[in-house]
C-alpha cells in the first residue's frame, strides 16, 4: 500500500507495494510559471486499488470525472490482469493447459511485454511467475529459500520463448508456464486512466498509482509547471524523507524500480527481491534504484525493470539504443559508496 504525508507545501508519496518497495519516491512539488491563468479549479479523486493507493488530480471548469467511473476502470483492469483475483483472465491463462482468448487489456500488455523481453535479451520476462512463487513472492507468501532443484523446475516452467500470440489467442507451449504482469500492469493502468480522463476533455492532470506517475499540462489556476521530487533512499521514518532531485514535467510518465528496502536475508548477505528470469535467482549488481522517464507509464514501468537488471555500463548502452527513454540511477560503487548519475535528457 502507499502512504501519503504532507510536508508543508510538499506532497510526499511513500510507496509500499505488495511485491516491490520503491527505494526512492516521486513527489509533487509546487511550480511556477508566468503564463496567464485560466478559469480552472482543482479536483482530486483518491482511493485504494491494485494493492496500493492512487491519487488523481485534474484541473477543469467542473468536476467531470467521478470516483465511480475510476473504480469501474480499476475493476476492469483487475478482472483482466491481476493474479490476486482468482477469476481474472490472467489466472484463467495460468490455470489453462494451452491458453485462452485475450481481452484488449491483456493483449496490449502481453504484446508490449514480449517486445521489451526481446529488446532486453530476457532481463524482463513476464513468464517469471514460477520463479517468483518459488522464492515466496507470489500470492502465497513464504520465507523459505528454494533449493537448486526447485529453481531448476521453476526455470523449466518459464521463458517467453514458450509464449505466443496468435490473433486474439495467447498460447503456451507447456501447461506449467505462468505469467505475471505486475512489472508493467500498474504503468499500463496509469495510461488507461489517463486516456479515459482525456476522453472526457481534461488536458491538465497528474495521475499516481503506487508511485507510477503520468502528467499532462499544468497546475491550475496559476499555470504552474508540475514538479516531481525524488527522495533519497533511506531507512529513516517516512516523515524524515529528504528530497534528492527535482525535475519539471510538462508531460509524460515517470516510474521507479528498486531493491533498497525489500530484500531476502541470507546469513549476513542481503539478496534482492527482484529476480533475474534468466537465472531464477535474485539480481546481483551495483544498482540500488532506477527511475525512468518517458512518454507513457507502461513503457516506463517495463523499462525500469530492464535497467535495474543490468549493470550501469550496459544500462547506459541500452538507453543509447532507445530514443525518448531517460533514466536516473542510484548505485553502489566498488568501494561501497552510494552514488547517482543520469542520462543526458533526464532533467531536461
Secondary structure, DSSP 8 states (H G I E B T S, - for coil): -EEEEEETTEEEEEEB-SS-B-SS-EEEE-----S---S-EEEEEEEEETTEEEEEEEEESS----HHHHHHHHHHHHHHH-TTSTTSHHHHHHTSSSEEE--HHHHHHHHHHHHHHHHTTTSS-GGGHHHHHHTTBSSSB------HHHHHHHHHT--GGGEEEETTEEEESSTT-----HHHHHHHHHHHHHHHHHHTT--SEEEEETTEEEEES-BTTTTB-EEEEEE---SS-GGG--EEEEEEESEEEEEEEE-SS-EEEETTEEEESSEETTTTEE--SSEEEEEEEESSHHHHHHHHHHHHTS-HHHHHHHHHTSTT-EEEEEEE-TTS-EEEEE-TTTT-
